[in-house]
């Protein structure tokens, strides 16, 4: 969790860039990412030199000026009064012409990061803006060191900074990206339970939130007990966290870093941001590609062990652009339906999916809606349908949504329905954390113990429904179709008793008035 001091400095860094002329949201986030990334390279390289004997620094004797801690002090000049000052004009040119090309080719020409940095550019427009940005980033890293002294892991704090930066951009309306709340992403990872050795993908990854959460989930399995917290407190959800990964050997870490996470997006800016986000958190070779996963160019069927996603809602695309193998696309060009089929096709046999969908998918009456629900029940074991309250995605949207958890391969026998009444935050635009409430932890515990539920408990928050009943109801997957309302008879006093009670109250009030009147005489 970031300290208030760090949050304040990050907000100031954003405001500095914004007020300095970087008013285009995409450009601003790019430039913030580049500066933080350059600083991160220096720090991470120094750590590896100290900790790993066999490691060779990326900064050779001939390219030391590429190092942040060197070039930020290298351009000193003496003014007329004999005072030393830094020439930020020369530094800006150096970053643009030397440092930036250096990081663009950092991981080799075949790496996704290198490919999607190809069209990137360093665009800090003013010397004064560069000066302010560098000074603030140094302040931020000083605060990180303080957090490390308190026991926080450097990588965690650095990653949290980047996540907070992205979150603040979304909250303030400074970018148009629709971001999934991180606690909901973590919940889905808890339920799907990705493991080391599995290939994990997101077909519409954005900033890489699902992939990042899956990474942290796996790291927790390889983190010693003393480094795992229960994440309680003002901002926590009670779900266990541990990202040290101290039990991983070198081969396992390489597998995790290079051959585990795969993301795709149709926005090249988001591809770059997603790549940097994962690299900031320690994934050295993330695989995020520019790709329309609904198009004919994408044919990665039966490939992934886990698919996690919050696909675009309410999008309509040209039927001619849709992969002809996607049957739903021949019925209707709505992205929220076609993505479900894409995810099912992309999973291996026994592969697991965890996705967020708009409520309309659960009960829509069109042929396409019914067909996709039939596909989920016939081609998959639809394990769980979680109905979420409509305020989950505020302040961006008030749409009601649900979570689907399923496994590809075997047909469904019964579905566990769960009514999420709260996510531990207020359901208004402010979305403030409710202290002492941990409904997501309750949900996870109920999920782990759901085998004790019986089909007769239709009045509770969670219950099973047999697939035969779902088919009879036109494949309806809305919890409201099956939930039973328990009517509790309550006895009320008769009108005469109510009048007598009011009369007694009135007499008491009159007596009190008389006492007060005597006191005032």
C-alpha positions as CSV (number, residue, x, y, z in Angstrom):
1,X,0.0,0.0,0.0
2,X,1.4,3.4,-1.0
3,X,1.9,6.0,1.7
4,X,0.1,9.3,1.5
5,X,3.4,11.0,0.9
6,X,4.0,8.9,-2.2
7,X,0.5,9.4,-3.5
8,X,0.9,13.1,-3.1
9,X,4.2,13.1,-5.1
10,X,2.7,11.0,-7.9
11,X,-0.2,13.4,-8.2
12,X,2.2,16.3,-8.3
13,X,4.2,14.6,-11.0
14,X,1.1,14.1,-13.1
15,X,-0.1,17.7,-12.6
16,X,3.4,19.0,-13.5
17,X,3.3,17.3,-16.9
18,X,-0.3,18.2,-17.5
19,X,0.2,21.9,-16.7
20,X,3.4,21.9,-18.6
21,X,1.7,21.3,-21.9
22,X,1.2,17.5,-22.1
23,X,-2.6,17.8,-22.3
24,X,-3.0,14.8,-24.6
25,X,-3.8,11.9,-22.2
26,X,-2.1,9.2,-24.4
27,X,1.0,11.3,-24.8
28,X,1.1,12.2,-21.1
29,X,0.9,8.6,-19.9
30,X,3.6,7.6,-22.5
31,X,6.0,10.2,-21.3
32,X,5.4,9.4,-17.6
33,X,6.0,5.8,-18.4
34,X,9.2,6.5,-20.2
35,X,10.8,8.5,-17.5
36,X,9.8,6.1,-14.7
37,X,11.0,3.2,-16.8
38,X,14.4,4.8,-17.5
39,X,14.8,5.4,-13.7
40,X,13.7,1.9,-13.0
41,X,16.3,0.4,-15.4
42,X,19.1,2.0,-13.4
43,X,17.8,0.9,-10.1
44,X,17.0,-2.7,-11.1
45,X,20.4,-3.1,-12.9
46,X,22.2,-1.9,-9.8
47,X,20.3,-4.4,-7.6
48,X,21.1,-7.3,-9.9
49,X,24.8,-6.4,-9.9
50,X,24.9,-6.6,-6.1
51,X,22.7,-9.7,-5.7
52,X,23.6,-11.9,-8.7
53,X,27.3,-12.7,-9.2
54,X,26.8,-14.0,-12.8
55,X,24.8,-11.0,-13.9
56,X,26.3,-8.6,-16.4
57,X,25.2,-5.0,-16.3
58,X,23.4,-3.6,-19.3
59,X,25.4,-0.5,-18.7
60,X,28.9,-1.1,-20.1
61,X,31.9,1.2,-19.5
62,X,31.1,2.9,-22.9
63,X,27.4,3.6,-22.3
64,X,27.4,4.9,-18.7
65,X,25.7,8.1,-19.9
66,X,22.6,6.0,-20.5
67,X,22.3,5.5,-16.8
68,X,19.8,7.8,-15.0
69,X,22.0,8.4,-12.0
70,X,24.8,9.5,-14.4
71,X,23.1,11.6,-17.0
72,X,20.9,13.5,-14.5
73,X,24.1,14.9,-13.0
74,X,26.3,15.0,-16.1
75,X,25.2,18.3,-17.7
76,X,26.5,20.7,-15.1
77,X,27.8,24.1,-16.0
78,X,29.1,27.1,-14.1
79,X,27.1,30.3,-14.4
80,X,28.5,33.8,-14.4
81,X,28.4,33.9,-10.6
82,X,30.4,30.7,-10.3
83,X,27.4,28.6,-9.3
84,X,26.9,25.1,-10.7
85,X,23.7,24.4,-12.5
86,X,22.4,21.7,-14.8
87,X,21.7,22.4,-18.5
88,X,18.4,20.7,-18.9
89,X,18.3,21.7,-22.6
90,X,21.4,19.5,-23.3
91,X,20.0,16.8,-21.1
92,X,16.7,16.8,-23.0
93,X,18.5,16.4,-26.3
94,X,20.7,13.6,-24.8
95,X,17.6,11.7,-23.6
96,X,15.9,12.1,-26.9
97,X,18.9,11.1,-29.1
98,X,20.8,8.7,-26.9
99,X,18.9,7.3,-23.9
100,X,15.6,6.8,-25.7
101,X,17.1,4.8,-28.6
102,X,19.0,2.8,-26.0
103,X,15.8,1.7,-24.1
104,X,13.9,1.2,-27.4
105,X,16.3,-1.7,-28.4
106,X,16.9,-2.9,-24.9
107,X,15.6,-6.5,-25.1
108,X,16.6,-7.3,-28.7
109,X,14.7,-6.7,-31.9
110,X,12.4,-9.8,-31.6
111,X,11.0,-8.8,-28.2
112,X,7.5,-7.3,-28.0
113,X,8.8,-4.4,-26.0
114,X,11.2,-3.4,-28.8
115,X,8.6,-3.8,-31.5
116,X,6.1,-1.5,-29.8
117,X,8.6,1.1,-28.9
118,X,9.4,1.4,-32.6
119,X,7.0,4.3,-33.2
120,X,7.4,5.8,-29.7
121,X,9.1,9.1,-29.2
122,X,10.4,11.2,-26.3
123,X,8.2,14.3,-26.3
124,X,8.9,16.4,-23.1
125,X,8.4,19.8,-24.7
126,X,10.2,22.2,-22.2
127,X,13.5,22.2,-20.3
128,X,11.6,23.4,-17.2
129,X,9.2,20.6,-17.5
130,X,12.0,18.0,-17.7
131,X,13.7,19.6,-14.7
132,X,10.5,19.4,-12.6
133,X,9.7,15.8,-13.7
134,X,13.2,14.5,-12.9
135,X,13.3,16.2,-9.5
136,X,9.9,14.7,-8.6
137,X,10.9,11.3,-9.8
138,X,14.0,11.5,-7.6
139,X,11.7,12.5,-4.7
140,X,9.5,9.5,-5.4
141,X,12.5,7.1,-5.4
142,X,13.7,8.6,-2.1
143,X,10.3,7.8,-0.7
144,X,10.5,4.3,-2.1
145,X,13.8,3.8,-0.2
146,X,12.0,4.9,3.0
147,X,9.3,2.3,2.4
148,X,12.0,-0.4,1.8
149,X,13.5,0.5,5.2
150,X,10.1,-0.2,6.8
151,X,10.1,-3.7,5.3
152,X,8.3,-3.0,2.0
153,X,9.6,-4.8,-1.2
154,X,11.1,-2.4,-3.7
155,X,9.5,-4.1,-6.6
156,X,6.1,-4.0,-5.0
157,X,6.3,-0.3,-4.2
158,X,7.6,0.6,-7.7
159,X,4.8,-1.4,-9.3
160,X,2.2,0.1,-7.0
161,X,3.4,3.5,-8.1
162,X,2.7,2.7,-11.7
163,X,-0.7,1.2,-10.9
164,X,-1.7,4.2,-8.8
165,X,-0.6,6.5,-11.6
166,X,-2.8,4.6,-14.1
167,X,-5.7,4.5,-11.6
168,X,-5.4,8.3,-11.0
169,X,-5.5,9.0,-14.7
170,X,-8.7,7.0,-15.1
171,X,-10.4,8.4,-11.9
172,X,-9.7,12.0,-13.0
173,X,-11.0,11.4,-16.5
174,X,-7.6,12.2,-18.0
175,X,-7.7,9.2,-20.2
176,X,-10.5,7.3,-22.0
177,X,-9.5,3.8,-21.0
178,X,-12.1,1.7,-19.1
179,X,-10.1,0.0,-16.3
180,X,-11.3,-2.9,-14.3
181,X,-11.2,-2.4,-10.5
182,X,-8.1,-4.2,-9.2
183,X,-9.9,-5.9,-6.3
184,X,-12.3,-7.5,-8.7
185,X,-9.5,-8.7,-10.9
186,X,-7.8,-10.2,-7.8
187,X,-11.1,-11.9,-6.8
188,X,-11.3,-13.6,-10.3
189,X,-7.7,-14.8,-10.0
190,X,-8.5,-16.2,-6.5
191,X,-11.4,-18.2,-8.1
192,X,-9.7,-19.3,-11.3
193,X,-6.4,-20.1,-9.4
194,X,-3.7,-19.8,-12.2
195,X,-0.6,-22.0,-11.5
196,X,3.0,-21.9,-12.5
197,X,3.6,-23.8,-15.8
198,X,0.2,-22.7,-17.2
199,X,-0.1,-20.3,-20.2
200,X,-2.3,-17.4,-19.2
201,X,-3.8,-14.9,-21.6
202,X,-6.1,-11.9,-21.9
203,X,-7.5,-11.2,-25.3
204,X,-8.3,-7.6,-24.6
205,X,-5.6,-6.8,-22.0
206,X,-5.4,-3.0,-21.9
207,X,-2.9,-2.0,-19.2
208,X,-2.3,-5.7,-18.3
209,X,-4.2,-5.8,-15.0
210,X,-5.4,-9.4,-15.3
211,X,-2.0,-10.7,-16.3
212,X,-0.4,-8.7,-13.4
213,X,-2.8,-10.1,-10.9
214,X,-2.2,-13.6,-12.1
215,X,1.5,-13.0,-11.7
216,X,1.1,-11.9,-8.1
217,X,-1.2,-14.8,-7.5
218,X,1.4,-17.3,-8.6
219,X,4.2,-15.5,-6.7
220,X,2.2,-15.9,-3.5
221,X,2.4,-19.7,-3.9
222,X,6.2,-19.3,-3.9
223,X,6.4,-16.8,-1.1
224,X,7.5,-17.8,2.4
225,X,4.8,-17.5,5.1
226,X,6.5,-14.7,6.9
227,X,6.2,-12.5,3.8
228,X,2.5,-13.1,3.2
229,X,-0.1,-10.6,4.6
230,X,-3.9,-10.9,4.9
231,X,-4.3,-7.4,3.3
232,X,-6.7,-6.1,6.0
233,X,-6.9,-2.4,6.8
234,X,-8.5,0.6,5.3
235,X,-7.7,-0.3,1.7
236,X,-7.5,-4.0,1.9
237,X,-10.0,-6.7,1.0
238,X,-8.7,-9.5,3.3
239,X,-7.4,-11.6,0.5
240,X,-3.9,-12.9,1.1
241,X,-1.0,-11.2,-0.6
242,X,2.7,-12.1,-1.0
243,X,4.8,-11.1,-4.0
244,X,8.3,-11.9,-2.9
245,X,8.5,-15.2,-4.7
246,X,11.6,-16.2,-2.6
247,X,10.9,-19.9,-3.2
248,X,11.2,-19.7,-7.0
249,X,14.3,-21.3,-8.5
250,X,16.0,-19.7,-11.5
251,X,14.3,-22.1,-14.0
252,X,10.8,-21.4,-12.5
253,X,11.4,-17.6,-12.5
254,X,12.5,-17.8,-16.2
255,X,9.4,-19.7,-17.1
256,X,7.2,-17.2,-15.2
257,X,8.9,-14.2,-16.8
258,X,9.1,-15.4,-20.4
259,X,6.5,-18.1,-21.2
260,X,3.6,-17.6,-18.9
261,X,1.7,-14.3,-19.7
262,X,0.2,-13.4,-23.1
263,X,-1.8,-10.3,-23.8
264,X,-3.4,-8.7,-26.8
265,X,-5.0,-5.3,-27.5
266,X,-6.0,-3.2,-30.5
267,X,-4.6,0.0,-29.1
268,X,-0.9,0.4,-29.6
269,X,-0.6,3.0,-26.8
270,X,-2.2,0.4,-24.4
271,X,0.2,-2.3,-25.7
272,X,3.2,-0.1,-24.7
273,X,1.7,0.9,-21.3
274,X,0.8,-2.8,-20.6
275,X,4.3,-3.9,-21.5
276,X,5.9,-1.2,-19.2
277,X,3.4,-2.1,-16.4
278,X,4.4,-5.7,-16.4
279,X,8.1,-4.9,-16.6
280,X,7.8,-2.3,-13.8
281,X,6.4,-5.2,-11.7
282,X,9.4,-7.5,-12.5
283,X,8.2,-9.5,-15.5
284,X,11.3,-9.1,-17.6
285,X,10.0,-10.4,-21.0
286,X,6.2,-9.8,-21.1
287,X,4.4,-11.1,-24.2
288,X,1.8,-8.4,-25.1
289,X,1.0,-7.9,-28.8
290,X,-1.0,-5.6,-31.0
291,X,-3.7,-7.8,-32.3
292,X,-7.5,-7.9,-32.9
293,X,-8.3,-11.3,-31.4
294,X,-11.7,-11.4,-33.1
295,X,-10.2,-11.0,-36.6
296,X,-9.1,-13.6,-39.2
297,X,-5.5,-12.8,-38.2
298,X,-5.9,-14.5,-34.8
299,X,-6.2,-18.2,-34.8
300,X,-4.7,-19.3,-31.5
301,X,-7.3,-22.0,-30.7
302,X,-6.8,-24.7,-28.0
303,X,-3.6,-23.0,-26.8
304,X,-4.1,-21.5,-23.3
305,X,-4.6,-23.0,-19.9
306,X,-6.2,-19.9,-18.4
307,X,-8.1,-17.0,-20.0
308,X,-8.9,-13.9,-17.9
309,X,-10.7,-10.9,-19.3
310,X,-13.1,-8.0,-19.1
311,X,-13.9,-7.8,-22.8
312,X,-15.3,-4.5,-24.3
313,X,-19.0,-4.1,-23.6
314,X,-21.6,-2.9,-26.2
315,X,-19.1,-2.8,-29.0
316,X,-20.3,-3.5,-32.6
317,X,-17.8,-4.4,-35.3
318,X,-18.0,-5.0,-39.0
319,X,-19.0,-8.6,-39.7
320,X,-16.5,-8.8,-42.5
321,X,-13.7,-8.3,-40.0
322,X,-14.8,-11.1,-37.7
323,X,-13.0,-14.5,-37.9
324,X,-15.4,-16.8,-39.8
325,X,-14.6,-19.6,-37.2
326,X,-16.5,-17.5,-34.6
327,X,-20.1,-18.7,-35.1
328,X,-21.6,-16.0,-32.9
329,X,-20.2,-13.4,-35.2
330,X,-22.3,-14.7,-38.0
331,X,-25.4,-14.1,-35.9
332,X,-24.6,-10.7,-34.4
333,X,-21.5,-8.4,-34.4
334,X,-21.7,-7.6,-30.6
335,X,-18.3,-7.8,-29.0
336,X,-19.5,-8.9,-25.5
337,X,-20.9,-12.1,-27.1
338,X,-18.2,-12.8,-29.7
339,X,-15.4,-12.5,-27.1
340,X,-16.9,-15.3,-25.0
341,X,-16.7,-17.7,-27.9
342,X,-13.2,-16.5,-28.7
343,X,-12.1,-17.2,-25.1
344,X,-13.7,-20.7,-25.2
345,X,-12.0,-21.5,-28.5
346,X,-8.6,-20.2,-27.2
347,X,-8.7,-22.5,-24.1
348,X,-7.2,-26.0,-24.1
349,X,-9.3,-28.9,-23.0
350,X,-9.8,-28.5,-19.2
351,X,-8.6,-24.9,-19.6
352,X,-10.2,-22.4,-17.2
353,X,-11.8,-19.0,-17.9
354,X,-12.8,-16.1,-15.6
355,X,-14.5,-13.2,-17.4
356,X,-16.7,-10.2,-16.7
357,X,-19.8,-9.7,-18.8
358,X,-22.7,-7.3,-18.8
359,X,-25.9,-8.7,-17.2
360,X,-27.7,-8.8,-20.5
361,X,-25.6,-11.7,-21.6
362,X,-27.2,-13.8,-18.9
363,X,-30.9,-13.4,-20.0
364,X,-30.9,-11.7,-23.4
365,X,-33.6,-13.1,-25.7
366,X,-31.9,-13.0,-29.1
367,X,-30.7,-16.1,-30.9
368,X,-27.1,-15.0,-30.3
369,X,-27.6,-14.6,-26.6
370,X,-29.2,-18.0,-26.2
371,X,-26.5,-19.6,-28.4
372,X,-23.6,-18.3,-26.4
373,X,-25.3,-19.5,-23.1
374,X,-25.9,-22.9,-24.7
375,X,-22.2,-22.9,-25.7
376,X,-21.1,-22.2,-22.1
377,X,-23.3,-25.1,-20.8
378,X,-22.6,-27.6,-23.6
379,X,-19.0,-27.1,-24.4
380,X,-17.9,-26.0,-20.9
381,X,-18.5,-26.9,-17.3
382,X,-20.0,-23.5,-16.2
383,X,-18.9,-23.6,-12.6
384,X,-20.1,-20.2,-11.2
385,X,-22.2,-17.2,-12.1
386,X,-21.6,-14.2,-9.7
387,X,-24.0,-11.4,-10.0
388,X,-22.4,-8.0,-9.1
389,X,-24.1,-4.8,-8.0
390,X,-24.5,-2.1,-10.6
391,X,-22.1,0.4,-8.8
392,X,-19.0,-1.8,-9.2
393,X,-17.8,0.2,-12.2
394,X,-18.7,3.7,-11.0
395,X,-17.7,6.4,-11.7
396,X,-17.2,5.2,-15.3
397,X,-20.5,3.3,-15.8
398,X,-23.5,2.1,-13.8
399,X,-24.0,-1.1,-15.9
400,X,-24.8,-4.3,-14.0
401,X,-22.3,-7.0,-14.6
402,X,-21.5,-10.6,-13.7
403,X,-18.5,-12.9,-13.4
404,X,-18.4,-16.3,-15.2
405,X,-16.1,-19.0,-14.0
406,X,-15.9,-22.1,-16.3
407,X,-13.8,-25.0,-17.5
408,X,-13.7,-26.0,-21.2
409,X,-14.4,-29.6,-22.3
410,X,-17.1,-31.3,-20.4
411,X,-20.8,-30.3,-20.3
412,X,-22.3,-28.6,-17.3
413,X,-24.3,-30.6,-14.7
414,X,-25.1,-27.8,-12.2
415,X,-24.2,-24.1,-11.8
416,X,-23.4,-22.3,-8.5
417,X,-25.0,-18.9,-8.3
418,X,-23.8,-16.2,-6.0
419,X,-25.3,-12.8,-5.3
420,X,-22.5,-10.3,-4.5
421,X,-24.3,-7.6,-2.5
422,X,-21.2,-5.5,-1.9
423,X,-17.5,-5.4,-2.9
424,X,-16.4,-3.7,0.3
425,X,-16.8,-0.2,-1.2
426,X,-19.7,2.3,-1.4
427,X,-21.6,1.9,-4.7
428,X,-21.7,5.6,-5.5
429,X,-19.3,7.6,-7.6
430,X,-16.9,8.0,-4.7
431,X,-16.4,4.3,-4.2
432,X,-15.0,4.7,-0.7
433,X,-13.7,1.6,1.2
434,X,-16.1,0.4,3.9
435,X,-13.9,-0.2,7.0
436,X,-14.1,-3.6,8.5
437,X,-16.1,-5.1,5.7
438,X,-14.5,-8.0,3.7
439,X,-17.2,-9.4,1.4
440,X,-14.8,-10.6,-1.2
441,X,-13.0,-12.8,1.4
442,X,-16.5,-14.1,2.4
443,X,-17.2,-14.9,-1.3
444,X,-13.9,-16.7,-1.7
445,X,-14.5,-18.8,1.4
446,X,-18.0,-19.6,0.3
447,X,-16.7,-20.6,-3.1
448,X,-14.2,-23.0,-1.6
449,X,-16.9,-24.6,0.5
450,X,-19.7,-24.5,-2.1
451,X,-19.9,-28.3,-2.3
452,X,-22.0,-28.2,0.9
453,X,-24.7,-26.1,-0.8
454,X,-27.9,-27.9,-1.9
455,X,-30.3,-27.0,-4.7
456,X,-33.0,-26.3,-2.1
457,X,-31.4,-23.3,-0.6
458,X,-32.8,-20.8,-3.1
459,X,-33.4,-18.2,-0.5
460,X,-29.8,-17.8,0.5
461,X,-27.0,-15.6,-1.0
462,X,-25.7,-18.7,-3.0
463,X,-27.1,-21.9,-4.2
464,X,-26.8,-24.6,-7.0
465,X,-29.2,-25.0,-9.9
466,X,-29.3,-28.2,-12.0
467,X,-28.6,-27.6,-15.7
468,X,-31.9,-29.3,-16.7
469,X,-33.8,-26.5,-15.0
470,X,-31.6,-23.9,-16.7
471,X,-32.3,-25.5,-20.1
472,X,-36.1,-25.4,-19.4
473,X,-35.8,-21.7,-18.6
474,X,-34.4,-21.0,-22.2
475,X,-30.8,-21.2,-20.9
476,X,-31.4,-18.2,-18.6
477,X,-28.4,-17.6,-16.3
478,X,-29.8,-14.7,-14.2
479,X,-29.8,-15.4,-10.5
480,X,-33.2,-13.7,-10.2
481,X,-34.8,-16.4,-12.3
482,X,-34.0,-19.0,-9.7
483,X,-33.8,-17.1,-6.4
484,X,-36.7,-17.5,-4.1
485,X,-38.0,-14.7,-1.9
486,X,-38.6,-15.7,1.6
487,X,-41.7,-13.9,2.9
488,X,-41.6,-13.5,6.7
489,X,-45.0,-12.8,8.2
490,X,-44.8,-10.0,10.7
491,X,-47.4,-9.1,13.2
492,X,-48.3,-5.5,13.6
493,X,-50.3,-3.8,16.4
494,X,-54.0,-3.0,15.6
495,X,-55.0,0.6,14.8
496,X,-56.6,0.9,18.2
497,X,-53.3,0.0,19.9
498,X,-51.4,2.4,17.7
499,X,-53.8,5.3,18.7
500,X,-53.4,4.4,22.4
501,X,-49.6,4.5,22.0
502,X,-49.8,7.9,20.3
503,X,-52.2,9.2,23.0
504,X,-49.8,8.2,25.8
505,X,-46.9,9.8,24.0
506,X,-48.9,13.0,23.5
507,X,-49.8,13.1,27.2
508,X,-46.1,12.7,28.1
509,X,-45.1,15.5,25.8
510,X,-47.8,17.8,27.4
511,X,-46.4,17.1,30.9
512,X,-42.9,18.0,29.8
513,X,-44.1,21.2,28.2
514,X,-45.9,22.2,31.5
515,X,-42.7,21.5,33.5
516,X,-40.7,23.7,31.1
517,X,-43.3,26.5,31.3
518,X,-43.0,26.5,35.1
519,X,-39.2,26.7,34.9
520,X,-39.5,29.8,32.7
521,X,-41.9,31.7,35.0
